[in-house]
Amino acid sequence: MSVLTTYQNAPTKTVDIGGAKFAYRELGPDTGTPVIFLNHLAAVLDNWDPRVVDGLAARHHVITFDNRGVGASQGTTPRSVTAMARDAVAFIRALGHEQVDLLGFSLGGFVAQVIAEEEPRLVRKLILAGTGPAGGEGIDKVTPITLLDTLKAALTFKDPKEYLFFTRTANGKATARQFVNRLKERTENRDKKISVTAFRNQLKAIHNWGRRQPSDLSVIHHPVLVANGDHDRMVPSSNSADLARRLPNAQLTLYPDAGHGGIFQYHDKFVDEALAFFES
């Protein structure tokens, strides 16, 4: 009897891109347009919510990966979102895919926007979650917020994501703990943690994105689902409304009493919406 592949037991594979090995996992049916997950600041393969991955992989081919220099992927992490996007495109092409759907969360949402702008034919549909446009309100403040909450988490013996991704209401605190526990479900063959150098380079890229001149988002004609919590402190929720307004073919979902990790707090609702969006 074959064991069902879930994100908890999906093998970690590598693909060579210009002499650097990129680590990735894939699961779900082999048919249809694959969904490429683009990860957040400091995140490695094990930081994706298994409920979201498994929920989408029930009906779609899902691929998660560590971009250059992150986790088990080799090389030096770029200091610009544009370079990260080009590495992601190289990864997608190295796996032989001619068209993909993108799910970009936070920093991954910045990367997804650049891919859609620079390689429009590579992309079918996009989900932009907990993210914002270049030059968006408050994005250049991510570093102090991240460092302060990381210190607070260390002093209270919590995971920094409990503060960064969730509200501090009773509901927010409870769902934060559940999320952090779900991230621990995989106990074997876990990914390497991000290095200090890679983390610093990502912070630099985010800061530069926040200071960039706004892009002309009207050139992105793909269908886009914009999702966030209504109380995002890392990438203020107003950025999600701004994205939905400026993208010509976008729909917006804001989850109540939810922060940056709204799609993880409301993972059941989000998976249903994402499936309906990809399949419409």
C-alpha positions, -999 to +999 in steps of 0.1 A: +000+000+000+015+033-010+018+061+015+000+093+006+024+121+000+016+151+022+037+181+030+048+164+062+066+136+043+072+151+008+109+144-001+132+173-006+148+173-040+174+195-057+178+210-092+210+225-105+207+261-118+240+275-131+261+255-107+240+261-076+216+235-063+181+247-054+161+227-028+124+221-035+094+198-027+065+189-049+033+170-044-002+167-058-014+155-092+010+158-121-016+173-144-027+209-149-009+242-142+015+238-113+013+263-084+046+277-074+048+290-038+071+320-032+081+324+004+083+351+030+112+368+048+135+344+067+114+314+056+126+280+044+106+250+031+093+242+066+077+276+071+048+269+047+015+260+066+010+223+057-028+229+057-024+254+029+000+232+009-020+200+013-053+218+007-041+231-027-022+199-035-054+179-031-063+192-066-032+209-080+005+202-085+022+223-058+059+232-057+077+249-028+113+259-030+142+277-013+154+306-035+191+312-039+211+311-007+181+303+014+178+271+036+193+242+017+197+261-016+232+271-026+246+305-036+244+340-023+209+355-015+203+385-037+198+419-022+171+429-047+136+416-054+142+417-092+172+393-088+151+370-066+124+370-093+149+361-120+162+332-099+127+320-094+121+321-132+153+302-137+141+276-112+106+272-128+123+268-163+148+243-149+119+221-139+106+224-175+074+243-168+062+266-196+033+282-175+026+283-138+003+298-112+020+318-085+012+321-048+034+348-034+033+355+004+049+387+018+084+390+002+072+363-022+044+386-033+069+412-043+088+385-063+055+374-079+047+409-091+081+412-108+078+378-125+043+388-138+058+421-152+090+406-167+077+372-178+040+376-184+036+345-206+051+323-179+022+331-155-014+321-157-029+334-124-014+350-092-023+350-056-007+379-037-010+374+000+002+397+029+020+418+004+021+452-013+033+471-043+068+487-048+069+519-027+039+507-007+030+523+026+051+512+056+070+485+037+104+501+044+095+497+082+097+459+081+132+458+096+125+476+129+091+458+133+108+424+127+137+430+150+115+444+178+090+415+177+119+389+174+133+404+207+099+404+223+094+367+212+128+357+227+119+373+260+086+355+262+098+322+248+075+324+217+080+321+180+084+356+165+057+348+140+031+347+168+037+385+171+045+393+135+017+373+117-012+374+141-033+399+161-030+399+199-067+393+205-077+360+222-086+345+188-053+358+172-032+343+200-050+309+199-046+306+161-010+317+163-002+288+186-020+264+163-001+277+133+033+274+150+025+238+161+015+229+125+049+240+113+065+214+137+045+184+123+073+174+099+099+159+122+123+142+097+144+157+069+137+192+079+152+221+060+182+242+072+174+274+090+181+306+071+216+321+076+222+355+091+237+367+058+207+355+038+183+371+063+202+405+061+202+404+023+164+398+023+158+427+047+179+449+024+158+438-006+125+445+013+137+479+024+147+488-012+113+476-025+096+498+000+117+528-012+112+521-049+092+542-072+057+527-077+055+503-107+028+506-134+006+477-122-018+482-151+005+461-173-003+430-152-034+417-169-034+383-152-063+373-129-051+381-093-065+372-059-052+396-033-056+383+003-046+396+037-057+401+073-074+434+080-047+442+107-014+435+090+014+453+108+043+440+087+029+451+053+000+473+063-034+461+050-039+493+030-013+479+006-037+450-003-065+474-011-040+495-032-029+464-051-065+454-058-073+489-070-043+492-093-043+457-108-068+456-137-081+421-130-080+417-092-103+406-064-097+413-027-102+393+004-095+407+039-099+384+068-113+399+100-092+401+132-062+388+113-027+400+107+001+394+082-006+356+083-043+359+076-041+331+050-028+308+077-052+319+104-081+313+080-065+284+061-097+266+054-114+296+039-083+306+021-078+271+005-115+271-007-110+306-022-077+298-038-091+266-053-122+284-067-099+312-080-074+288-098-103+267-112-126+295-124 
